[in-house]
């Protein structure tokens, strides 16, 4: 027999959803049959499965250890990796992701920031293997593999849900630094429509809704409105350091949007200028775009995120990025 006390990260969900996470290999029919036979009880009583759990509730499984093990998916191996933690409290954690690291898995065999985060929380005693059966910490925003900077993570279910909502509703202001081709001055807000080719993982920026730049029609629902704001910080006449405010947040938005303006990011081979990129590669060994998520600004927050209220989180610029900018006299 197994007794499970519902913790904060498990409260609020239906009993049947909780059971499906706890023994993820068991069919749903198994749980309902066991509930009917009172082989699964909630607070010592017969349950239907649609009850919403509260912190402190007691779920009892009248099964052998072998039965529970049979229906339990083996946990992944979480490899430890030193993380550059910018800020941490009881609910949230902000990491300065390096170039080359995935924010989340692209395929099952990948190790991403989510796995490294989980290993950190397990190693520091903030998470147990038992808790991992029903709750997985995760990131709330994603950066391209070769974009560096701030990634926000939730250590609790409530923080994950609230942070996720804030990013979706754009109440968190996101600022990036990037080095682009050409001389840019002043400030500008640019708006367009973005379409994505899932086969090539490449996006196209269109100026007019429903119509490609070549005049062809775009099928309904295949495009997204994008809005990007940028401010020139310093230029040497050939390259410019920009601060970019990402208002909407779509795939490759900054990279493609700036390229469509004639100012592609240095080092970006997908949307940029190959000749310029090759020159920087030869001189500096640059193999990724010079795009860095360096600042997050939070509004007034309460509840689990009260500690973030009005807070600004900043990530230092990577060494190679800083060196190139310093050599060009733009930082």
NURO-366038 format. One record per residue (C-alpha): residue number from 1; y, x, z; chain. Coordinates in Angstrom, 2 decimals. Layout:
REM NURO-366038
<vexvo num="NUM" Y="Y" X="X" Z="Z" chaine="A"/>
...
***
This chain:
REM NURO-366038
<vexvo num="1" Y="0.00" X="0.00" Z="0.00" chaine="A"/>
<vexvo num="2" Y="3.50" X="1.22" Z="-0.89" chaine="A"/>
<vexvo num="3" Y="6.71" X="0.17" Z="0.87" chaine="A"/>
<vexvo num="4" Y="9.97" X="0.63" Z="-1.03" chaine="A"/>
<vexvo num="5" Y="13.35" X="0.21" Z="0.66" chaine="A"/>
<vexvo num="6" Y="16.02" X="-0.72" Z="-1.89" chaine="A"/>
<vexvo num="7" Y="18.84" X="1.82" Z="-2.01" chaine="A"/>
<vexvo num="8" Y="22.40" X="1.47" Z="-3.26" chaine="A"/>
<vexvo num="9" Y="21.55" X="2.63" Z="-6.79" chaine="A"/>
<vexvo num="10" Y="18.81" X="-0.01" Z="-7.06" chaine="A"/>
<vexvo num="11" Y="20.70" X="-2.99" Z="-5.65" chaine="A"/>
<vexvo num="12" Y="22.13" X="-5.72" Z="-7.86" chaine="A"/>
<vexvo num="13" Y="19.28" X="-5.75" Z="-10.37" chaine="A"/>
<vexvo num="14" Y="16.47" X="-8.28" Z="-10.71" chaine="A"/>
<vexvo num="15" Y="13.19" X="-7.56" Z="-8.97" chaine="A"/>
<vexvo num="16" Y="11.21" X="-7.66" Z="-12.23" chaine="A"/>
<vexvo num="17" Y="13.62" X="-5.16" Z="-13.85" chaine="A"/>
<vexvo num="18" Y="13.24" X="-2.85" Z="-10.87" chaine="A"/>
<vexvo num="19" Y="9.43" X="-3.05" Z="-11.03" chaine="A"/>
<vexvo num="20" Y="9.51" X="-2.29" Z="-14.77" chaine="A"/>
<vexvo num="21" Y="11.41" X="0.93" Z="-14.02" chaine="A"/>
<vexvo num="22" Y="9.27" X="1.89" Z="-11.04" chaine="A"/>
<vexvo num="23" Y="5.99" X="1.50" Z="-12.95" chaine="A"/>
<vexvo num="24" Y="7.27" X="1.83" Z="-16.51" chaine="A"/>
<vexvo num="25" Y="3.82" X="1.98" Z="-18.15" chaine="A"/>
<vexvo num="26" Y="2.67" X="-1.39" Z="-16.80" chaine="A"/>
<vexvo num="27" Y="2.99" X="-4.51" Z="-19.00" chaine="A"/>
<vexvo num="28" Y="5.38" X="-7.22" Z="-17.77" chaine="A"/>
<vexvo num="29" Y="2.47" X="-9.66" Z="-17.48" chaine="A"/>
<vexvo num="30" Y="0.95" X="-7.38" Z="-14.83" chaine="A"/>
<vexvo num="31" Y="3.97" X="-7.74" Z="-12.53" chaine="A"/>
<vexvo num="32" Y="4.13" X="-11.53" Z="-12.80" chaine="A"/>
<vexvo num="33" Y="0.40" X="-11.81" Z="-12.12" chaine="A"/>
<vexvo num="34" Y="0.72" X="-9.57" Z="-9.03" chaine="A"/>
<vexvo num="35" Y="3.76" X="-11.55" Z="-7.83" chaine="A"/>
<vexvo num="36" Y="1.79" X="-14.79" Z="-8.10" chaine="A"/>
<vexvo num="37" Y="-1.10" X="-13.29" Z="-6.14" chaine="A"/>
<vexvo num="38" Y="1.33" X="-11.86" Z="-3.52" chaine="A"/>
<vexvo num="39" Y="0.18" X="-8.34" Z="-4.29" chaine="A"/>
<vexvo num="40" Y="3.90" X="-7.68" Z="-4.67" chaine="A"/>
<vexvo num="41" Y="6.20" X="-9.16" Z="-2.02" chaine="A"/>
<vexvo num="42" Y="9.93" X="-9.09" Z="-1.30" chaine="A"/>
<vexvo num="43" Y="10.94" X="-8.92" Z="2.36" chaine="A"/>
<vexvo num="44" Y="7.44" X="-10.05" Z="3.34" chaine="A"/>
<vexvo num="45" Y="7.54" X="-13.20" Z="1.21" chaine="A"/>
<vexvo num="46" Y="6.23" X="-14.37" Z="-2.13" chaine="A"/>
<vexvo num="47" Y="8.71" X="-13.66" Z="-4.95" chaine="A"/>
<vexvo num="48" Y="9.22" X="-14.92" Z="-8.50" chaine="A"/>
<vexvo num="49" Y="10.66" X="-11.74" Z="-10.00" chaine="A"/>
<vexvo num="50" Y="14.12" X="-13.14" Z="-10.82" chaine="A"/>
<vexvo num="51" Y="15.55" X="-12.39" Z="-7.38" chaine="A"/>
<vexvo num="52" Y="18.52" X="-10.00" Z="-7.30" chaine="A"/>
<vexvo num="53" Y="17.87" X="-7.12" Z="-4.96" chaine="A"/>
<vexvo num="54" Y="20.20" X="-6.08" Z="-2.15" chaine="A"/>
<vexvo num="55" Y="20.49" X="-2.76" Z="-0.38" chaine="A"/>
<vexvo num="56" Y="17.95" X="-2.69" Z="2.46" chaine="A"/>
<vexvo num="57" Y="15.50" X="-5.15" Z="0.88" chaine="A"/>
<vexvo num="58" Y="11.83" X="-4.26" Z="1.29" chaine="A"/>
<vexvo num="59" Y="9.48" X="-4.39" Z="-1.68" chaine="A"/>
<vexvo num="60" Y="5.78" X="-3.98" Z="-0.87" chaine="A"/>
<vexvo num="61" Y="3.16" X="-3.06" Z="-3.46" chaine="A"/>
<vexvo num="62" Y="-0.36" X="-3.82" Z="-2.27" chaine="A"/>
<vexvo num="63" Y="-1.93" X="-1.35" Z="-4.70" chaine="A"/>
<vexvo num="64" Y="-3.86" X="1.86" Z="-4.36" chaine="A"/>
<vexvo num="65" Y="-2.09" X="5.15" Z="-5.02" chaine="A"/>
<vexvo num="66" Y="-4.29" X="5.52" Z="-8.10" chaine="A"/>
<vexvo num="67" Y="-3.05" X="2.21" Z="-9.56" chaine="A"/>
<vexvo num="68" Y="0.60" X="3.15" Z="-8.99" chaine="A"/>
<vexvo num="69" Y="0.01" X="6.58" Z="-10.52" chaine="A"/>
<vexvo num="70" Y="-1.73" X="5.03" Z="-13.53" chaine="A"/>
<vexvo num="71" Y="1.36" X="2.96" Z="-14.39" chaine="A"/>
<vexvo num="72" Y="3.94" X="5.66" Z="-13.61" chaine="A"/>
<vexvo num="73" Y="5.42" X="7.75" Z="-16.40" chaine="A"/>
<vexvo num="74" Y="5.39" X="11.45" Z="-15.66" chaine="A"/>
<vexvo num="75" Y="8.85" X="12.85" Z="-14.97" chaine="A"/>
<vexvo num="76" Y="10.34" X="15.33" Z="-17.39" chaine="A"/>
<vexvo num="77" Y="10.69" X="18.96" Z="-16.36" chaine="A"/>
<vexvo num="78" Y="14.34" X="19.52" Z="-15.48" chaine="A"/>
<vexvo num="79" Y="15.34" X="23.10" Z="-16.09" chaine="A"/>
<vexvo num="80" Y="18.06" X="24.56" Z="-13.88" chaine="A"/>
<vexvo num="81" Y="21.17" X="25.90" Z="-15.55" chaine="A"/>
<vexvo num="82" Y="24.42" X="26.99" Z="-13.95" chaine="A"/>
<vexvo num="83" Y="27.09" X="24.38" Z="-14.60" chaine="A"/>
<vexvo num="84" Y="30.86" X="24.87" Z="-14.62" chaine="A"/>
<vexvo num="85" Y="31.76" X="22.05" Z="-12.25" chaine="A"/>
<vexvo num="86" Y="35.44" X="21.13" Z="-12.35" chaine="A"/>
<vexvo num="87" Y="35.38" X="18.35" Z="-9.76" chaine="A"/>
<vexvo num="88" Y="32.77" X="16.59" Z="-7.65" chaine="A"/>
<vexvo num="89" Y="32.68" X="13.84" Z="-5.05" chaine="A"/>
<vexvo num="90" Y="30.00" X="11.52" Z="-3.72" chaine="A"/>
<vexvo num="91" Y="30.00" X="9.35" Z="-6.84" chaine="A"/>
<vexvo num="92" Y="31.21" X="11.43" Z="-9.78" chaine="A"/>
<vexvo num="93" Y="31.01" X="14.90" Z="-11.24" chaine="A"/>
<vexvo num="94" Y="33.03" X="16.52" Z="-14.05" chaine="A"/>
<vexvo num="95" Y="31.60" X="19.44" Z="-16.00" chaine="A"/>
<vexvo num="96" Y="33.18" X="21.90" Z="-18.42" chaine="A"/>
<vexvo num="97" Y="30.59" X="21.78" Z="-21.21" chaine="A"/>
<vexvo num="98" Y="30.26" X="24.98" Z="-23.25" chaine="A"/>
<vexvo num="99" Y="29.97" X="25.14" Z="-27.02" chaine="A"/>
<vexvo num="100" Y="26.33" X="24.81" Z="-28.13" chaine="A"/>
<vexvo num="101" Y="25.18" X="22.43" Z="-25.37" chaine="A"/>
<vexvo num="102" Y="24.19" X="18.85" Z="-26.18" chaine="A"/>
<vexvo num="103" Y="25.81" X="16.12" Z="-24.07" chaine="A"/>
<vexvo num="104" Y="22.64" X="14.00" Z="-24.41" chaine="A"/>
<vexvo num="105" Y="19.25" X="14.47" Z="-26.05" chaine="A"/>
<vexvo num="106" Y="19.04" X="14.11" Z="-29.80" chaine="A"/>
<vexvo num="107" Y="15.23" X="14.25" Z="-29.72" chaine="A"/>
<vexvo num="108" Y="12.65" X="14.11" Z="-26.88" chaine="A"/>
<vexvo num="109" Y="12.13" X="17.87" Z="-26.72" chaine="A"/>
<vexvo num="110" Y="15.84" X="18.63" Z="-26.24" chaine="A"/>
<vexvo num="111" Y="17.38" X="19.90" Z="-23.04" chaine="A"/>
<vexvo num="112" Y="20.89" X="18.49" Z="-22.69" chaine="A"/>
<vexvo num="113" Y="23.66" X="18.32" Z="-20.14" chaine="A"/>
<vexvo num="114" Y="21.99" X="15.20" Z="-18.68" chaine="A"/>
<vexvo num="115" Y="18.83" X="17.20" Z="-17.89" chaine="A"/>
<vexvo num="116" Y="20.83" X="20.08" Z="-16.39" chaine="A"/>
<vexvo num="117" Y="22.83" X="17.58" Z="-14.31" chaine="A"/>
<vexvo num="118" Y="19.63" X="15.99" Z="-13.03" chaine="A"/>
<vexvo num="119" Y="18.22" X="19.41" Z="-12.11" chaine="A"/>
<vexvo num="120" Y="21.44" X="20.25" Z="-10.23" chaine="A"/>
<vexvo num="121" Y="21.32" X="17.01" Z="-8.23" chaine="A"/>
<vexvo num="122" Y="17.63" X="17.48" Z="-7.41" chaine="A"/>
<vexvo num="123" Y="18.15" X="21.10" Z="-6.40" chaine="A"/>
<vexvo num="124" Y="21.15" X="20.27" Z="-4.20" chaine="A"/>
<vexvo num="125" Y="19.29" X="17.44" Z="-2.45" chaine="A"/>
<vexvo num="126" Y="21.59" X="14.72" Z="-3.78" chaine="A"/>
<vexvo num="127" Y="18.72" X="13.09" Z="-5.67" chaine="A"/>
<vexvo num="128" Y="14.99" X="12.80" Z="-4.99" chaine="A"/>
<vexvo num="129" Y="12.02" X="12.57" Z="-7.33" chaine="A"/>
<vexvo num="130" Y="11.34" X="9.11" Z="-5.87" chaine="A"/>
<vexvo num="131" Y="14.86" X="7.92" Z="-6.75" chaine="A"/>
<vexvo num="132" Y="14.38" X="9.18" Z="-10.30" chaine="A"/>
<vexvo num="133" Y="11.74" X="6.49" Z="-10.83" chaine="A"/>
<vexvo num="134" Y="14.44" X="3.81" Z="-10.96" chaine="A"/>
<vexvo num="135" Y="17.78" X="5.59" Z="-11.45" chaine="A"/>
<vexvo num="136" Y="18.82" X="8.38" Z="-13.79" chaine="A"/>
<vexvo num="137" Y="22.24" X="10.04" Z="-13.49" chaine="A"/>
<vexvo num="138" Y="23.99" X="10.38" Z="-16.81" chaine="A"/>
<vexvo num="139" Y="27.20" X="11.24" Z="-18.62" chaine="A"/>
<vexvo num="140" Y="29.90" X="8.68" Z="-19.38" chaine="A"/>
<vexvo num="141" Y="31.45" X="10.35" Z="-22.41" chaine="A"/>
<vexvo num="142" Y="29.98" X="12.60" Z="-25.08" chaine="A"/>
<vexvo num="143" Y="31.25" X="15.64" Z="-26.91" chaine="A"/>
<vexvo num="144" Y="29.83" X="17.10" Z="-30.12" chaine="A"/>
<vexvo num="145" Y="27.45" X="20.02" Z="-29.55" chaine="A"/>
<vexvo num="146" Y="30.08" X="22.50" Z="-30.77" chaine="A"/>
<vexvo num="147" Y="33.03" X="20.94" Z="-28.96" chaine="A"/>
<vexvo num="148" Y="33.72" X="22.28" Z="-25.48" chaine="A"/>
<vexvo num="149" Y="35.37" X="20.69" Z="-22.49" chaine="A"/>
<vexvo num="150" Y="35.25" X="17.92" Z="-19.93" chaine="A"/>
<vexvo num="151" Y="32.26" X="15.61" Z="-19.64" chaine="A"/>
<vexvo num="152" Y="32.31" X="12.96" Z="-16.90" chaine="A"/>
<vexvo num="153" Y="29.07" X="12.07" Z="-15.12" chaine="A"/>
<vexvo num="154" Y="28.06" X="9.35" Z="-12.67" chaine="A"/>
<vexvo num="155" Y="25.91" X="10.28" Z="-9.68" chaine="A"/>
<vexvo num="156" Y="25.50" X="6.64" Z="-8.64" chaine="A"/>
<vexvo num="157" Y="24.82" X="3.48" Z="-10.59" chaine="A"/>
<vexvo num="158" Y="28.14" X="1.91" Z="-9.55" chaine="A"/>
<vexvo num="159" Y="30.10" X="4.99" Z="-10.63" chaine="A"/>
<vexvo num="160" Y="28.26" X="5.15" Z="-13.95" chaine="A"/>
<vexvo num="161" Y="29.03" X="1.51" Z="-14.69" chaine="A"/>
<vexvo num="162" Y="32.68" X="1.71" Z="-13.64" chaine="A"/>
<vexvo num="163" Y="33.37" X="4.99" Z="-15.44" chaine="A"/>
<vexvo num="164" Y="31.65" X="3.71" Z="-18.55" chaine="A"/>
<vexvo num="165" Y="33.87" X="0.62" Z="-18.53" chaine="A"/>
<vexvo num="166" Y="37.01" X="2.73" Z="-18.08" chaine="A"/>
<vexvo num="167" Y="36.14" X="4.91" Z="-21.07" chaine="A"/>
<vexvo num="168" Y="35.33" X="1.88" Z="-23.21" chaine="A"/>
<vexvo num="169" Y="38.57" X="0.14" Z="-22.23" chaine="A"/>
<vexvo num="170" Y="40.53" X="3.39" Z="-22.75" chaine="A"/>
<vexvo num="171" Y="42.14" X="3.34" Z="-19.33" chaine="A"/>
<vexvo num="172" Y="41.26" X="7.04" Z="-18.99" chaine="A"/>
<vexvo num="173" Y="43.58" X="9.15" Z="-21.15" chaine="A"/>
<vexvo num="174" Y="41.77" X="11.95" Z="-23.03" chaine="A"/>
<vexvo num="175" Y="43.57" X="15.05" Z="-24.28" chaine="A"/>
<vexvo num="176" Y="42.21" X="17.86" Z="-26.45" chaine="A"/>
<vexvo num="177" Y="43.47" X="21.23" Z="-27.63" chaine="A"/>
<vexvo num="178" Y="42.69" X="22.36" Z="-31.16" chaine="A"/>
<vexvo num="179" Y="43.79" X="25.06" Z="-33.58" chaine="A"/>
<vexvo num="180" Y="44.39" X="23.70" Z="-37.07" chaine="A"/>
<vexvo num="181" Y="45.24" X="25.02" Z="-40.51" chaine="A"/>
<vexvo num="182" Y="48.86" X="24.88" Z="-41.61" chaine="A"/>
<vexvo num="183" Y="52.28" X="24.56" Z="-40.01" chaine="A"/>
<vexvo num="184" Y="52.73" X="21.39" Z="-37.94" chaine="A"/>
<vexvo num="185" Y="55.80" X="20.38" Z="-35.95" chaine="A"/>
<vexvo num="186" Y="56.79" X="17.52" Z="-33.73" chaine="A"/>
<vexvo num="187" Y="54.62" X="14.56" Z="-32.75" chaine="A"/>
<vexvo num="188" Y="52.78" X="11.98" Z="-34.78" chaine="A"/>
<vexvo num="189" Y="50.54" X="8.94" Z="-34.24" chaine="A"/>
<vexvo num="190" Y="48.10" X="8.38" Z="-37.09" chaine="A"/>
<vexvo num="191" Y="45.98" X="5.31" Z="-37.78" chaine="A"/>
<vexvo num="192" Y="43.15" X="4.82" Z="-40.27" chaine="A"/>
<vexvo num="193" Y="39.65" X="3.39" Z="-40.72" chaine="A"/>
<vexvo num="194" Y="36.47" X="5.38" Z="-40.30" chaine="A"/>
<vexvo num="195" Y="33.08" X="4.88" Z="-41.94" chaine="A"/>
<vexvo num="196" Y="29.95" X="6.79" Z="-40.99" chaine="A"/>
<vexvo num="197" Y="27.00" X="7.91" Z="-43.08" chaine="A"/>
<vexvo num="198" Y="24.09" X="7.97" Z="-40.64" chaine="A"/>
<vexvo num="199" Y="21.94" X="9.92" Z="-43.09" chaine="A"/>
<vexvo num="200" Y="24.31" X="12.91" Z="-43.28" chaine="A"/>
<vexvo num="201" Y="25.99" X="12.39" Z="-39.87" chaine="A"/>
<vexvo num="202" Y="29.32" X="12.64" Z="-41.61" chaine="A"/>
<vexvo num="203" Y="32.30" X="10.29" Z="-41.42" chaine="A"/>
<vexvo num="204" Y="34.96" X="9.38" Z="-43.97" chaine="A"/>
<vexvo num="205" Y="38.54" X="8.44" Z="-43.13" chaine="A"/>
<vexvo num="206" Y="39.99" X="5.61" Z="-45.23" chaine="A"/>
<vexvo num="207" Y="43.67" X="4.67" Z="-45.32" chaine="A"/>
<vexvo num="208" Y="43.21" X="0.98" Z="-46.03" chaine="A"/>
<vexvo num="209" Y="40.94" X="-1.52" Z="-44.30" chaine="A"/>
<vexvo num="210" Y="38.00" X="-2.64" Z="-46.41" chaine="A"/>
<vexvo num="211" Y="38.69" X="-0.19" Z="-49.23" chaine="A"/>
<vexvo num="212" Y="37.57" X="3.39" Z="-49.77" chaine="A"/>
<vexvo num="213" Y="40.13" X="5.94" Z="-50.87" chaine="A"/>
<vexvo num="214" Y="38.52" X="5.88" Z="-54.34" chaine="A"/>
<vexvo num="215" Y="39.13" X="2.13" Z="-54.60" chaine="A"/>
<vexvo num="216" Y="35.56" X="0.99" Z="-53.86" chaine="A"/>
<vexvo num="217" Y="35.00" X="-1.84" Z="-51.38" chaine="A"/>
<vexvo num="218" Y="33.55" X="-1.20" Z="-47.92" chaine="A"/>
<vexvo num="219" Y="30.98" X="-3.76" Z="-46.68" chaine="A"/>
<vexvo num="220" Y="32.09" X="-5.84" Z="-43.68" chaine="A"/>
<vexvo num="221" Y="31.28" X="-4.30" Z="-40.32" chaine="A"/>
<vexvo num="222" Y="30.80" X="-0.79" Z="-41.69" chaine="A"/>
<vexvo num="223" Y="34.14" X="0.64" Z="-40.60" chaine="A"/>
<vexvo num="224" Y="36.01" X="1.25" Z="-37.36" chaine="A"/>
<vexvo num="225" Y="39.74" X="1.37" Z="-36.66" chaine="A"/>
<vexvo num="226" Y="40.80" X="4.79" Z="-35.34" chaine="A"/>
<vexvo num="227" Y="44.02" X="5.94" Z="-33.73" chaine="A"/>
<vexvo num="228" Y="44.92" X="9.54" Z="-32.93" chaine="A"/>
<vexvo num="229" Y="48.12" X="11.01" Z="-31.54" chaine="A"/>
<vexvo num="230" Y="49.02" X="14.68" Z="-31.70" chaine="A"/>
<vexvo num="231" Y="51.81" X="17.02" Z="-30.59" chaine="A"/>
<vexvo num="232" Y="52.42" X="20.49" Z="-31.98" chaine="A"/>
<vexvo num="233" Y="52.60" X="23.09" Z="-29.22" chaine="A"/>
<vexvo num="234" Y="53.16" X="26.30" Z="-31.20" chaine="A"/>
<vexvo num="235" Y="52.71" X="27.56" Z="-34.76" chaine="A"/>
<vexvo num="236" Y="52.81" X="30.91" Z="-36.56" chaine="A"/>
<vexvo num="237" Y="53.36" X="29.22" Z="-39.91" chaine="A"/>
<vexvo num="238" Y="49.69" X="29.44" Z="-40.93" chaine="A"/>
<vexvo num="239" Y="47.95" X="27.85" Z="-37.95" chaine="A"/>
<vexvo num="240" Y="49.15" X="25.47" Z="-35.25" chaine="A"/>
<vexvo num="241" Y="47.95" X="24.76" Z="-31.73" chaine="A"/>
<vexvo num="242" Y="47.90" X="20.99" Z="-31.18" chaine="A"/>
<vexvo num="243" Y="47.52" X="18.79" Z="-28.15" chaine="A"/>
<vexvo num="244" Y="45.65" X="15.68" Z="-29.31" chaine="A"/>
<vexvo num="245" Y="45.58" X="12.37" Z="-27.45" chaine="A"/>
<vexvo num="246" Y="42.36" X="10.63" Z="-28.46" chaine="A"/>
<vexvo num="247" Y="43.27" X="6.95" Z="-28.26" chaine="A"/>
<vexvo num="248" Y="40.12" X="5.50" Z="-29.80" chaine="A"/>
<vexvo num="249" Y="36.92" X="7.52" Z="-29.59" chaine="A"/>
<vexvo num="250" Y="34.67" X="7.43" Z="-32.64" chaine="A"/>
<vexvo num="251" Y="32.20" X="9.94" Z="-34.09" chaine="A"/>
<vexvo num="252" Y="33.99" X="13.12" Z="-35.26" chaine="A"/>
<vexvo num="253" Y="37.30" X="11.25" Z="-35.05" chaine="A"/>
<vexvo num="254" Y="39.63" X="14.15" Z="-34.29" chaine="A"/>
<vexvo num="255" Y="37.93" X="16.49" Z="-36.76" chaine="A"/>
<vexvo num="256" Y="37.90" X="14.06" Z="-39.67" chaine="A"/>
<vexvo num="257" Y="41.26" X="12.46" Z="-38.94" chaine="A"/>
<vexvo num="258" Y="43.15" X="15.78" Z="-38.80" chaine="A"/>
<vexvo num="259" Y="41.34" X="17.01" Z="-41.92" chaine="A"/>
<vexvo num="260" Y="42.47" X="13.86" Z="-43.74" chaine="A"/>
<vexvo num="261" Y="46.04" X="14.80" Z="-42.80" chaine="A"/>
<vexvo num="262" Y="45.61" X="18.20" Z="-44.45" chaine="A"/>
<vexvo num="263" Y="45.22" X="20.06" Z="-41.14" chaine="A"/>
<vexvo num="264" Y="41.50" X="20.67" Z="-40.57" chaine="A"/>
<vexvo num="265" Y="40.38" X="22.39" Z="-37.39" chaine="A"/>
<vexvo num="266" Y="39.70" X="26.12" Z="-37.62" chaine="A"/>
<vexvo num="267" Y="35.95" X="26.80" Z="-37.53" chaine="A"/>
<vexvo num="268" Y="34.92" X="23.29" Z="-38.58" chaine="A"/>
<vexvo num="269" Y="32.59" X="23.77" Z="-41.57" chaine="A"/>
<vexvo num="270" Y="31.81" X="20.06" Z="-41.91" chaine="A"/>
<vexvo num="271" Y="35.37" X="18.85" Z="-42.46" chaine="A"/>
<vexvo num="272" Y="37.37" X="22.05" Z="-42.72" chaine="A"/>
<vexvo num="273" Y="38.41" X="24.83" Z="-45.07" chaine="A"/>
<vexvo num="274" Y="35.47" X="27.17" Z="-45.76" chaine="A"/>
<vexvo num="275" Y="37.62" X="30.07" Z="-46.93" chaine="A"/>
<vexvo num="276" Y="39.74" X="29.99" Z="-43.77" chaine="A"/>
<vexvo num="277" Y="36.69" X="29.48" Z="-41.55" chaine="A"/>
<vexvo num="278" Y="34.89" X="32.45" Z="-43.15" chaine="A"/>
<vexvo num="279" Y="37.90" X="34.64" Z="-42.49" chaine="A"/>
<vexvo num="280" Y="37.94" X="33.73" Z="-38.78" chaine="A"/>
<vexvo num="281" Y="34.17" X="34.16" Z="-38.62" chaine="A"/>
<vexvo num="282" Y="34.37" X="37.69" Z="-39.99" chaine="A"/>
<vexvo num="283" Y="37.24" X="38.69" Z="-37.72" chaine="A"/>
<vexvo num="284" Y="36.24" X="36.99" Z="-34.45" chaine="A"/>
<vexvo num="285" Y="32.61" X="35.92" Z="-34.83" chaine="A"/>
<vexvo num="286" Y="33.74" X="32.29" Z="-34.66" chaine="A"/>
<vexvo num="287" Y="30.86" X="29.89" Z="-35.42" chaine="A"/>
<vexvo num="288" Y="32.19" X="26.56" Z="-34.09" chaine="A"/>
<vexvo num="289" Y="35.31" X="24.44" Z="-34.30" chaine="A"/>
<vexvo num="290" Y="38.23" X="25.32" Z="-32.01" chaine="A"/>
<vexvo num="291" Y="38.32" X="21.92" Z="-30.33" chaine="A"/>
<vexvo num="292" Y="38.38" X="21.64" Z="-26.54" chaine="A"/>
<vexvo num="293" Y="38.55" X="18.55" Z="-24.31" chaine="A"/>
<vexvo num="294" Y="40.90" X="19.99" Z="-21.71" chaine="A"/>
<vexvo num="295" Y="42.47" X="17.12" Z="-19.76" chaine="A"/>
<vexvo num="296" Y="41.54" X="13.68" Z="-18.40" chaine="A"/>
<vexvo num="297" Y="44.15" X="11.48" Z="-16.69" chaine="A"/>
<vexvo num="298" Y="42.98" X="8.62" Z="-14.47" chaine="A"/>
<vexvo num="299" Y="44.88" X="5.42" Z="-13.63" chaine="A"/>
<vexvo num="300" Y="44.94" X="3.88" Z="-10.18" chaine="A"/>
<vexvo num="301" Y="41.32" X="3.37" Z="-9.08" chaine="A"/>
<vexvo num="302" Y="39.61" X="1.73" Z="-6.12" chaine="A"/>
<vexvo num="303" Y="36.09" X="1.25" Z="-4.80" chaine="A"/>
<vexvo num="304" Y="33.64" X="4.01" Z="-5.71" chaine="A"/>
<vexvo num="305" Y="36.28" X="5.76" Z="-7.85" chaine="A"/>
<vexvo num="306" Y="39.11" X="5.66" Z="-5.30" chaine="A"/>
<vexvo num="307" Y="39.07" X="9.47" Z="-5.04" chaine="A"/>
<vexvo num="308" Y="39.96" X="9.66" Z="-8.76" chaine="A"/>
<vexvo num="309" Y="43.02" X="7.43" Z="-8.42" chaine="A"/>
<vexvo num="310" Y="45.91" X="9.01" Z="-10.36" chaine="A"/>
<vexvo num="311" Y="43.98" X="12.26" Z="-10.65" chaine="A"/>
<vexvo num="312" Y="44.26" X="14.75" Z="-13.52" chaine="A"/>
<vexvo num="313" Y="41.21" X="16.89" Z="-14.29" chaine="A"/>
<vexvo num="314" Y="41.64" X="19.98" Z="-16.47" chaine="A"/>
<vexvo num="315" Y="39.17" X="22.42" Z="-18.04" chaine="A"/>
<vexvo num="316" Y="40.14" X="26.02" Z="-18.79" chaine="A"/>
<vexvo num="317" Y="40.15" X="27.02" Z="-22.46" chaine="A"/>
<vexvo num="318" Y="37.08" X="29.03" Z="-23.56" chaine="A"/>
<vexvo num="319" Y="37.60" X="32.79" Z="-23.79" chaine="A"/>
<vexvo num="320" Y="37.20" X="33.09" Z="-27.59" chaine="A"/>
<vexvo num="321" Y="39.52" X="30.12" Z="-28.19" chaine="A"/>
<vexvo num="322" Y="42.14" X="31.70" Z="-25.94" chaine="A"/>
<vexvo num="323" Y="41.77" X="35.13" Z="-27.56" chaine="A"/>
<vexvo num="324" Y="42.26" X="33.77" Z="-31.09" chaine="A"/>
<vexvo num="325" Y="45.32" X="31.77" Z="-30.03" chaine="A"/>
<vexvo num="326" Y="46.76" X="34.79" Z="-28.21" chaine="A"/>
<vexvo num="327" Y="46.24" X="37.02" Z="-31.25" chaine="A"/>
<vexvo num="328" Y="48.12" X="34.48" Z="-33.37" chaine="A"/>
<vexvo num="329" Y="50.87" X="34.15" Z="-30.79" chaine="A"/>
<vexvo num="330" Y="50.36" X="30.41" Z="-30.31" chaine="A"/>
<vexvo num="331" Y="49.21" X="30.42" Z="-26.67" chaine="A"/>
***
